[in-house]
Amino acid sequence: MKTLSPIYLASLYLVLACLFWAGNFIVGKAASIIDIPPISLNFYRWFLAWLVLLPFTYKELLSKKKIILDNIFLFSILGILAVSVFNSALFYSLRHTQVITGVLMISTVPVMIILFSSLLKIEKTNFFQITGVFLSLTGVLFIITKANLNNLLNLSFNKGDIFALIAMFAWSLYSTLLKKKEFNLSPISLLQVVITFGVIFLIPMYFIDYSLGSTIKLQSSFYLVLFYVVFFPGLISFLFWIKGVKLIGANRSGVFLHLMPILGAIMAMIIFNEKILFYHFLGAIFIIAGITISNKKTQNA
């Protein structure tokens, strides 16, 4: 039986990873429709992912506990940003805004990483990268103001859009800090450490949310949503992405991330009958321009 060439196999892994990550927005929107509390969903998602990973990581974590303890502050920040804040804010935003809005805004993450890398002096930037950041932020501004100047002047924003913006900044800062230091941990163990600290900080958030009346109805729809967010965007996408990067490298793999907003928008239009509005189109033009300029000049710099 003929095996797939590395480029085709990598493409399969990377496309599926992006499809499952895009599906996270779709399932997050479905969770809001059936009234699953965002913080509760996020807590159970990552607690179960932590349990699934534990048998595969505990030996390395025990043998390298000194590395973890020496970097406990940085790991805490990473866990708060990637697990506690990003996913909670994302699930909450989808209760109040369109999936299309969310995926377009999250697509600016690569450019936001350039901004944070410059501010934290992790990597140098140039004029073209700064231009890309400006263009992408302008695109986000068009989306959250719905291309209406009055919304900006009156500070009248959809709270779902604001939480999507918070999610975007949290993931960008997490990705930037992840580049700050090399850890002598395998990718799966590093993920386990980040999840561990994220879940620790999610516990008080969960109980506060529960005391305010946010409860989950234990029914089949909740279990289906939980199954998807734990295994597909949470674990399978991560493993597929690693496999794809190993086959063709990080730079070539990074291009596939731009499939996520496209796949997310298509699924949103089919499943939820969402429509791409003028301000989405206008914002997308600026975001794509920002990404293109940043990537071209980053490679040529």
C-alpha positions as CSV (number, residue, x, y, z in Angstrom):
1,M,0.0,0.0,0.0
2,K,1.4,3.4,-1.1
3,T,2.0,5.8,1.8
4,L,1.3,9.5,1.7
5,S,4.2,11.8,1.0
6,P,5.3,14.0,4.0
7,I,3.8,17.2,2.5
8,Y,0.4,15.5,2.0
9,L,0.4,13.8,5.3
10,A,1.4,17.1,7.1
11,S,-1.3,18.9,5.2
12,L,-3.9,16.4,6.4
13,Y,-2.8,16.8,10.0
14,L,-2.7,20.6,9.9
15,V,-6.0,21.0,8.1
16,L,-7.7,18.7,10.6
17,A,-6.1,20.6,13.5
18,C,-7.4,23.9,12.2
19,L,-10.8,22.4,11.5
20,F,-11.1,21.2,15.1
21,W,-9.9,24.5,16.4
22,A,-12.5,26.3,14.3
23,G,-15.1,23.9,15.5
24,N,-14.3,25.1,19.1
25,F,-16.1,28.4,18.1
26,I,-19.1,26.5,16.7
27,V,-19.4,24.3,19.8
28,G,-18.9,27.3,22.0
29,K,-21.8,29.0,20.3
30,A,-23.9,25.9,20.6
31,A,-23.1,25.8,24.4
32,S,-24.3,29.3,24.8
33,I,-27.6,28.4,23.0
34,I,-28.3,25.5,25.4
35,D,-27.2,27.7,28.3
36,I,-24.0,25.9,29.5
37,P,-22.2,28.4,31.8
38,P,-18.8,29.4,30.1
39,I,-16.6,29.2,33.2
40,S,-18.1,25.8,34.2
41,L,-17.6,24.4,30.7
42,N,-14.0,25.7,30.7
43,F,-13.3,24.2,34.1
44,Y,-14.6,20.7,33.2
45,R,-12.9,20.9,29.8
46,W,-9.4,21.4,31.1
47,F,-9.9,19.2,34.3
48,L,-10.8,16.3,32.1
49,A,-8.0,17.0,29.6
50,W,-5.6,17.1,32.6
51,L,-6.8,13.6,33.7
52,V,-6.5,12.2,30.1
53,L,-2.9,13.5,29.8
54,L,-1.7,12.4,33.3
55,P,-0.9,8.8,32.5
56,F,1.4,9.9,29.7
57,T,3.1,12.8,31.5
58,Y,3.4,12.0,35.2
59,K,6.8,10.3,35.0
60,E,8.4,13.2,33.2
61,L,6.8,15.7,35.5
62,L,8.1,13.9,38.6
63,S,11.6,13.6,37.1
64,K,11.7,17.3,36.1
65,K,9.9,18.8,39.1
66,K,12.8,21.1,39.7
67,I,12.3,22.8,36.3
68,I,8.6,23.3,37.1
69,L,9.3,24.7,40.6
70,D,12.1,27.0,39.3
71,N,9.7,28.5,36.8
72,I,6.5,28.4,38.9
73,F,5.7,32.1,38.4
74,L,6.0,32.0,34.6
75,F,4.0,28.7,34.4
76,S,1.3,30.3,36.6
77,I,1.0,33.3,34.2
78,L,0.9,31.0,31.2
79,G,-1.8,28.8,32.8
80,I,-3.9,31.9,33.7
81,L,-3.6,33.4,30.2
82,A,-4.1,30.2,28.1
83,V,-6.5,28.2,30.2
84,S,-8.2,30.4,32.8
85,V,-8.7,33.6,30.8
86,F,-8.6,32.8,27.1
87,N,-11.1,30.0,27.0
88,S,-13.5,31.5,29.6
89,A,-13.5,34.8,27.7
90,L,-13.9,33.1,24.4
91,F,-16.9,30.9,25.6
92,Y,-18.5,34.0,27.2
93,S,-18.0,36.1,24.1
94,L,-19.9,33.6,22.0
95,R,-23.0,34.1,24.1
96,H,-23.2,37.6,22.9
97,T,-21.6,37.8,19.4
98,Q,-21.4,36.0,16.1
99,V,-18.9,33.1,15.5
100,I,-17.7,35.1,12.4
101,T,-16.7,38.0,14.6
102,G,-14.8,35.8,17.0
103,V,-12.8,33.9,14.4
104,L,-11.9,37.1,12.5
105,M,-10.6,38.7,15.7
106,I,-8.7,35.6,16.9
107,S,-7.0,35.5,13.4
108,T,-5.1,38.6,14.4
109,V,-3.1,36.6,17.1
110,P,0.1,36.2,14.9
111,V,0.3,40.0,14.5
112,M,-0.5,40.6,18.2
113,I,2.4,38.3,19.1
114,I,4.7,40.7,17.2
115,L,3.4,43.6,19.2
116,F,3.9,41.9,22.6
117,S,7.3,40.5,21.5
118,S,8.4,44.1,20.8
119,L,6.9,45.6,24.0
120,L,8.5,42.8,26.2
121,K,11.8,43.1,24.2
122,I,11.7,39.4,23.3
123,E,12.2,40.0,19.6
124,K,13.1,43.1,17.6
125,T,10.5,44.6,15.2
126,N,10.8,46.7,12.1
127,F,8.7,49.3,10.4
128,F,6.8,46.8,8.3
129,Q,5.8,44.7,11.3
130,I,4.6,47.8,13.1
131,T,2.6,48.7,10.1
132,G,1.1,45.2,10.1
133,V,0.1,45.5,13.7
134,F,-1.5,48.9,13.0
135,L,-3.5,47.6,10.1
136,S,-4.7,44.5,12.0
137,L,-5.8,46.6,15.0
138,T,-7.7,48.9,12.6
139,G,-9.5,45.8,11.3
140,V,-10.4,44.8,14.8
141,L,-11.6,48.3,15.5
142,F,-13.9,48.2,12.4
143,I,-15.4,44.9,13.7
144,I,-16.0,45.9,17.4
145,T,-17.5,49.3,16.3
146,K,-19.4,47.7,13.4
147,A,-17.7,50.4,11.3
148,N,-19.9,53.0,13.0
149,L,-18.0,56.0,14.3
150,N,-20.8,56.8,16.8
151,N,-20.2,53.5,18.6
152,L,-16.6,54.5,19.1
153,L,-17.4,58.1,20.2
154,N,-20.1,56.8,22.6
155,L,-18.0,53.9,23.8
156,S,-20.9,51.6,22.8
157,F,-19.6,48.1,22.2
158,N,-21.1,44.7,22.2
159,K,-19.8,43.0,25.3
160,G,-19.3,39.8,23.4
161,D,-16.9,41.6,21.1
162,I,-15.0,43.0,24.1
163,F,-14.6,39.5,25.6
164,A,-13.4,38.2,22.2
165,L,-10.8,41.0,22.3
166,I,-9.8,40.0,25.8
167,A,-9.4,36.4,24.6
168,M,-7.3,37.5,21.7
169,F,-4.9,39.5,23.9
170,A,-4.7,36.7,26.4
171,W,-3.7,34.1,23.8
172,S,-1.2,36.5,22.1
173,L,0.5,37.3,25.4
174,Y,0.6,33.6,26.3
175,S,2.2,32.7,22.9
176,T,4.7,35.5,23.4
177,L,5.7,34.5,26.9
178,L,6.1,30.9,25.7
179,K,8.9,32.1,23.4
180,K,10.6,33.9,26.3
181,K,12.3,30.8,27.6
182,E,13.2,27.3,26.5
183,F,12.0,24.6,28.9
184,N,13.5,21.2,29.0
185,L,10.1,19.5,28.8
186,S,8.4,17.6,26.0
187,P,5.5,19.5,24.3
188,I,2.9,17.2,25.9
189,S,4.4,17.7,29.4
190,L,4.6,21.4,28.9
191,L,0.9,21.4,27.9
192,Q,0.2,19.4,31.1
193,V,2.0,21.9,33.3
194,V,0.2,24.9,31.7
195,I,-3.2,23.1,32.1
196,T,-2.3,22.3,35.8
197,F,-1.8,25.9,36.7
198,G,-4.7,27.1,34.6
199,V,-7.1,24.6,36.4
200,I,-5.8,25.7,39.8
201,F,-6.8,29.3,39.1
202,L,-10.1,28.1,37.5
203,I,-11.2,26.3,40.7
204,P,-12.1,29.6,42.6
205,M,-13.6,31.1,39.4
206,Y,-15.8,28.0,39.1
207,F,-17.0,28.1,42.7
208,I,-17.7,31.8,42.6
209,D,-19.6,31.4,39.4
210,Y,-21.5,28.4,40.9
211,S,-22.4,30.5,44.0
212,L,-23.9,33.2,41.7
213,G,-26.3,30.6,40.3
214,S,-24.5,29.3,37.2
215,T,-25.2,25.5,37.2
216,I,-24.9,22.9,34.5
217,K,-27.8,20.6,33.6
218,L,-26.3,17.1,33.3
219,Q,-27.9,16.1,30.0
220,S,-26.7,14.5,26.8
221,S,-26.1,17.9,25.1
222,F,-23.7,18.9,27.8
223,Y,-21.8,15.6,27.5
224,L,-21.5,16.0,23.7
225,V,-20.2,19.5,24.0
226,L,-17.7,18.5,26.7
227,F,-16.5,15.5,24.7
228,Y,-15.8,17.7,21.7
229,V,-14.0,20.5,23.5
230,V,-11.8,18.1,25.5
231,F,-10.7,15.8,22.8
232,F,-10.8,17.6,19.5
233,P,-9.6,21.2,19.9
234,G,-8.1,20.4,23.4
235,L,-6.0,17.3,22.6
236,I,-6.2,15.9,19.1
237,S,-5.6,19.3,17.4
238,F,-2.5,19.8,19.6
239,L,-1.1,16.3,18.7
240,F,-1.9,16.7,15.0
241,W,-0.3,20.2,14.9
242,I,2.9,18.7,16.5
243,K,3.0,15.9,13.9
244,G,2.5,18.4,11.0
245,V,5.2,20.8,12.3
246,K,7.7,17.9,12.6
247,L,7.0,16.9,9.0
248,I,7.3,20.3,7.2
249,G,8.6,22.8,9.8
250,A,7.0,25.6,11.8
251,N,7.1,28.3,9.1
252,R,5.3,26.3,6.5
253,S,2.9,25.0,9.1
254,G,2.0,28.5,10.3
255,V,0.3,29.3,7.0
256,F,-2.4,26.7,7.7
257,L,-3.6,28.8,10.7
258,H,-5.2,31.2,8.3
259,L,-7.6,28.4,7.4
260,M,-9.2,28.7,10.9
261,P,-11.2,31.9,10.3
262,I,-12.3,30.7,6.8
263,L,-13.5,27.3,8.1
264,G,-15.1,28.8,11.2
265,A,-17.0,31.4,9.1
266,I,-18.2,28.7,6.6
267,M,-19.4,26.5,9.4
268,A,-21.2,29.4,11.1
269,M,-23.0,30.3,7.9
270,I,-24.1,26.7,7.4
271,I,-25.0,25.8,11.0
272,F,-26.2,29.1,12.5
273,N,-27.2,30.9,9.3
274,E,-24.8,33.7,10.2
275,K,-24.0,36.3,7.5
276,I,-20.8,38.2,6.7
277,L,-21.7,41.8,7.1
278,F,-20.0,44.9,5.7
279,Y,-18.0,45.6,8.8
280,H,-16.8,41.9,8.9
281,F,-15.6,42.3,5.3
282,L,-13.9,45.7,6.0
283,G,-12.2,44.4,9.1
284,A,-11.1,41.2,7.3
285,I,-9.4,43.3,4.6
286,F,-7.3,45.2,7.1
287,I,-6.5,42.1,9.2
288,I,-5.4,40.1,6.1
289,A,-3.3,43.1,5.0
290,G,-1.7,43.3,8.4
291,I,-0.9,39.6,8.5
292,T,0.5,39.6,5.0
293,I,2.8,42.6,5.5
294,S,4.0,41.3,8.9
295,N,4.8,37.8,7.6
296,K,6.5,39.0,4.4
297,K,8.8,41.4,6.1
298,T,9.5,39.1,9.1
299,Q,10.8,36.4,6.7
300,N,12.9,39.0,4.7
301,A,14.2,40.9,7.7
